[in-house]
């Protein structure tokens, strides 16, 4: 059953053009695993998002534990390589425990209590899996003996290569290794001066000879190797016995590592490709914002609202209808399996579906002896077996008369909706779209065509039926105007008028959409200003209340001092007490007249020690200033009006100097918002001073500050690239930024 399901998933992946994306994703797994994570998807997603918020190193490649656990259950003896697979997993979980993380990841790591008996096995393995022979005196001595015998063999062979008796027979003076035997390459007749065993022949007719003089040393090495193997076997037997006692602990680590591997693969894949992690919601609504299918390069982002039961896509040939269908199904598939994808995760919403089915390919071929339409009917009959499925059908009327097919498929779609299916359909024909258009649960969508340039735009508009532009497409691909005009005449004036009405409706819809967009932008501007005013009002109110409370406390303290003075017995005591009360009164502040300075584009200004010109105003508080041919963003509070002094003509000598700077910015302890503001000013100052590389310290911590710094650096126009600093300069807790 698993094979069948796996085969269906692989078929769907191929149909949706996701093969390369899934293959790349699987490379991030430490060991082979299924795409679907068994269990509570909500809980899995919480762990994935928590892991996404921290920096960590990827786990090592690890073998499957099935055979290892089976050997331990039967009290078999494991090989060192198998034992080291267990050691790698435990060491990785210890690395995570040592990070002392908070939240659900920290709670998860607390469950790993490493048995003391496991250390008795682990200590014998280096970090690259080699056996620590230094911990055993006998092994250490045997290893030393082997080295000595090998040195004797090497010196013996070197003496032979310099022997005058043998020199006339030597083809070269190298020591060769043939079939794990050290030997010399000699000519025929060598037996007169050299005794040994022939272990091979060269292509030139020479003989590879292992001299008898090194046989004794070789025998001693073989004996020592056998002795070492016996010791290694005893260790393997001892380790296997101890691990068999720890089988519940090993099984727990194995199960948890499989789960962790699924989480980390998704997190590291998303980070490496700048993708988003999205989980399907508990409904059937699909809204995609800025979605890009992973098979497309430099594609236009897709925006689609598929909240209804049927989405019917019509319009221009080769306008992207099929890819839109595949994108919708791909987004649902990747959300179901929490596979990273590119979209706006905050504005997108992807429902959950028990099955995702695609009818995309033409079923007709020579082998199955079936027509296109008959094949389509077979595929549709299988869909009726499912419930709560997302179904995609490309060119639904393929293979038969469009009018008859429209009537048939209308009834089929009605029945599928009753069974709880959600269906996205593409079609070149308007008949079916017209039959379905009056239903409230049907959403129409049309591919937009550029009439002026006679090319598809690969954009879509909801709520309309699109024209196929068959005549225009034929002209674009070389069919003569005479043939196209005759075809239009055959097609008929009434049909052409209908097409014109459809296109006119599409044009009006596009114009209305553009006007709505402008109104929405203006409305958002007004709302933003309203929010700013409310925030400013609240801030002023809080400052006023704080000042009132301070004054109240000062006057109360002064009044108490005055009362004590009135109770005093003599005049000197009264004067002293009144003086103390007077000191406690708030100092009168001279009101400073604040002069509001307005800045505008073209003003000559001074920013720190540099002079420049305002080239753009973002708002009254922020400006873009051009300083020494470089544009920087600056707050108007940091600017002063000035006049640029006309400089005398000079001769500039350009020197190619590789500037490497130690300029640094420390953001430790700051909130994300405060840190980005400090970092913005820091980069502006660095650009003005001519630095081309700086270092930013943000620490590791929870990962929130690190994430905020990375997002800011990605969006800054003057940042060429950034990367984690070398280990001695801060490692994961710092970023080297190239400007």
Secondary structure as the mmCIF struct_conf table of DSSP 4:
data_model
#
loop_
_struct_conf.conf_type_id
_struct_conf.id
_struct_conf.beg_label_comp_id
_struct_conf.beg_label_asym_id
_struct_conf.beg_label_seq_id
_struct_conf.end_label_comp_id
_struct_conf.end_label_asym_id
_struct_conf.end_label_seq_id
HELX_RH_AL_P HELX_RH_AL_P1 UNK A 2 UNK A 15
TURN_TY1_P TURN_TY1_P1 UNK A 16 UNK A 17
HELX_RH_AL_P HELX_RH_AL_P2 UNK A 19 UNK A 26
TURN_TY1_P TURN_TY1_P2 UNK A 27 UNK A 28
BEND BEND1 UNK A 30 UNK A 31
BEND BEND2 UNK A 35 UNK A 36
HELX_LH_PP_P HELX_LH_PP_P1 UNK A 37 UNK A 38
BEND BEND3 UNK A 39 UNK A 39
HELX_RH_AL_P HELX_RH_AL_P3 UNK A 41 UNK A 52
TURN_TY1_P TURN_TY1_P3 UNK A 53 UNK A 53
BEND BEND4 UNK A 54 UNK A 54
HELX_LH_PP_P HELX_LH_PP_P2 UNK A 57 UNK A 61
BEND BEND5 UNK A 65 UNK A 65
HELX_RH_AL_P HELX_RH_AL_P4 UNK A 66 UNK A 73
TURN_TY1_P TURN_TY1_P4 UNK A 74 UNK A 75
HELX_LH_PP_P HELX_LH_PP_P3 UNK A 77 UNK A 79
HELX_RH_AL_P HELX_RH_AL_P5 UNK A 80 UNK A 98
TURN_TY1_P TURN_TY1_P5 UNK A 99 UNK A 99
HELX_RH_AL_P HELX_RH_AL_P6 UNK A 103 UNK A 110
TURN_TY1_P TURN_TY1_P6 UNK A 111 UNK A 111
HELX_RH_AL_P HELX_RH_AL_P7 UNK A 116 UNK A 122
TURN_TY1_P TURN_TY1_P7 UNK A 123 UNK A 124
STRN STRN1 UNK A 125 UNK A 125
TURN_TY1_P TURN_TY1_P8 UNK A 127 UNK A 128
BEND BEND6 UNK A 129 UNK A 129
STRN STRN2 UNK A 131 UNK A 131
HELX_RH_3T_P HELX_RH_3T_P1 UNK A 133 UNK A 135
HELX_RH_AL_P HELX_RH_AL_P8 UNK A 137 UNK A 161
TURN_TY1_P TURN_TY1_P9 UNK A 162 UNK A 162
HELX_RH_AL_P HELX_RH_AL_P9 UNK A 164 UNK A 167
TURN_TY1_P TURN_TY1_P10 UNK A 168 UNK A 169
STRN STRN3 UNK A 170 UNK A 170
BEND BEND7 UNK A 171 UNK A 171
BEND BEND8 UNK A 173 UNK A 173
HELX_LH_PP_P HELX_LH_PP_P4 UNK A 174 UNK A 175
STRN STRN4 UNK A 176 UNK A 178
TURN_TY1_P TURN_TY1_P11 UNK A 179 UNK A 180
STRN STRN5 UNK A 181 UNK A 186
TURN_TY1_P TURN_TY1_P12 UNK A 188 UNK A 189
HELX_RH_3T_P HELX_RH_3T_P2 UNK A 190 UNK A 192
TURN_TY1_P TURN_TY1_P13 UNK A 193 UNK A 193
STRN STRN6 UNK A 196 UNK A 201
TURN_TY1_P TURN_TY1_P14 UNK A 203 UNK A 204
BEND BEND9 UNK A 205 UNK A 205
STRN STRN7 UNK A 207 UNK A 211
HELX_RH_3T_P HELX_RH_3T_P3 UNK A 212 UNK A 214
HELX_RH_AL_P HELX_RH_AL_P10 UNK A 215 UNK A 245
TURN_TY1_P TURN_TY1_P15 UNK A 246 UNK A 246
HELX_RH_AL_P HELX_RH_AL_P11 UNK A 247 UNK A 273
TURN_TY1_P TURN_TY1_P16 UNK A 274 UNK A 274
STRN STRN8 UNK A 276 UNK A 276
STRN STRN9 UNK A 281 UNK A 281
BEND BEND10 UNK A 282 UNK A 284
STRN STRN10 UNK A 286 UNK A 291
STRN STRN11 UNK A 292 UNK A 292
TURN_TY1_P TURN_TY1_P17 UNK A 294 UNK A 295
BEND BEND11 UNK A 297 UNK A 298
HELX_LH_PP_P HELX_LH_PP_P5 UNK A 299 UNK A 301
STRN STRN12 UNK A 302 UNK A 306
BEND BEND12 UNK A 308 UNK A 309
STRN STRN13 UNK A 310 UNK A 315
TURN_TY1_P TURN_TY1_P18 UNK A 317 UNK A 318
BEND BEND13 UNK A 319 UNK A 320
HELX_RH_AL_P HELX_RH_AL_P12 UNK A 321 UNK A 336
TURN_TY1_P TURN_TY1_P19 UNK A 337 UNK A 338
STRN STRN14 UNK A 341 UNK A 342
BEND BEND14 UNK A 343 UNK A 343
TURN_TY1_P TURN_TY1_P20 UNK A 345 UNK A 347
STRN STRN15 UNK A 349 UNK A 350
STRN STRN16 UNK A 351 UNK A 351
BEND BEND15 UNK A 354 UNK A 354
STRN STRN17 UNK A 355 UNK A 359
BEND BEND16 UNK A 361 UNK A 361
TURN_TY1_P TURN_TY1_P21 UNK A 366 UNK A 369
HELX_RH_AL_P HELX_RH_AL_P13 UNK A 372 UNK A 383
TURN_TY1_P TURN_TY1_P22 UNK A 384 UNK A 385
BEND BEND17 UNK A 387 UNK A 388
STRN STRN18 UNK A 389 UNK A 393
BEND BEND18 UNK A 394 UNK A 395
TURN_TY1_P TURN_TY1_P23 UNK A 396 UNK A 399
BEND BEND19 UNK A 400 UNK A 400
HELX_RH_AL_P HELX_RH_AL_P14 UNK A 402 UNK A 418
TURN_TY1_P TURN_TY1_P24 UNK A 419 UNK A 420
STRN STRN19 UNK A 422 UNK A 426
BEND BEND20 UNK A 428 UNK A 428
HELX_RH_AL_P HELX_RH_AL_P15 UNK A 430 UNK A 436
TURN_TY1_P TURN_TY1_P25 UNK A 437 UNK A 438
TURN_TY1_P TURN_TY1_P26 UNK A 440 UNK A 441
STRN STRN20 UNK A 442 UNK A 450
TURN_TY1_P TURN_TY1_P27 UNK A 451 UNK A 454
STRN STRN21 UNK A 455 UNK A 462
TURN_TY1_P TURN_TY1_P28 UNK A 463 UNK A 463
BEND BEND21 UNK A 464 UNK A 464
HELX_LH_PP_P HELX_LH_PP_P6 UNK A 465 UNK A 467
HELX_RH_AL_P HELX_RH_AL_P16 UNK A 470 UNK A 476
TURN_TY1_P TURN_TY1_P29 UNK A 477 UNK A 478
HELX_RH_AL_P HELX_RH_AL_P17 UNK A 481 UNK A 491
HELX_RH_AL_P HELX_RH_AL_P18 UNK A 493 UNK A 567
BEND BEND22 UNK A 569 UNK A 570
HELX_RH_AL_P HELX_RH_AL_P19 UNK A 571 UNK A 583
TURN_TY1_P TURN_TY1_P30 UNK A 584 UNK A 584
BEND BEND23 UNK A 585 UNK A 585
HELX_LH_PP_P HELX_LH_PP_P7 UNK A 586 UNK A 594
TURN_TY1_P TURN_TY1_P31 UNK A 601 UNK A 602
STRN STRN22 UNK A 604 UNK A 607
TURN_TY1_P TURN_TY1_P32 UNK A 608 UNK A 609
STRN STRN23 UNK A 610 UNK A 619
TURN_TY1_P TURN_TY1_P33 UNK A 620 UNK A 621
STRN STRN24 UNK A 622 UNK A 627
TURN_TY1_P TURN_TY1_P34 UNK A 628 UNK A 629
STRN STRN25 UNK A 630 UNK A 635
HELX_RH_3T_P HELX_RH_3T_P4 UNK A 636 UNK A 638
STRN STRN26 UNK A 639 UNK A 641
HELX_LH_PP_P HELX_LH_PP_P8 UNK A 644 UNK A 649
STRN STRN27 UNK A 664 UNK A 666
TURN_TY1_P TURN_TY1_P35 UNK A 668 UNK A 669
HELX_RH_AL_P HELX_RH_AL_P20 UNK A 672 UNK A 688
TURN_TY1_P TURN_TY1_P36 UNK A 689 UNK A 690
BEND BEND24 UNK A 692 UNK A 692
STRN STRN28 UNK A 693 UNK A 697
TURN_TY1_P TURN_TY1_P37 UNK A 701 UNK A 702
BEND BEND25 UNK A 703 UNK A 703
HELX_RH_AL_P HELX_RH_AL_P21 UNK A 704 UNK A 715
TURN_TY1_P TURN_TY1_P38 UNK A 717 UNK A 718
STRN STRN29 UNK A 721 UNK A 724
HELX_LH_PP_P HELX_LH_PP_P9 UNK A 725 UNK A 726
HELX_RH_3T_P HELX_RH_3T_P5 UNK A 727 UNK A 729
TURN_TY1_P TURN_TY1_P39 UNK A 730 UNK A 730
HELX_RH_3T_P HELX_RH_3T_P6 UNK A 731 UNK A 733
STRN STRN30 UNK A 734 UNK A 738
#
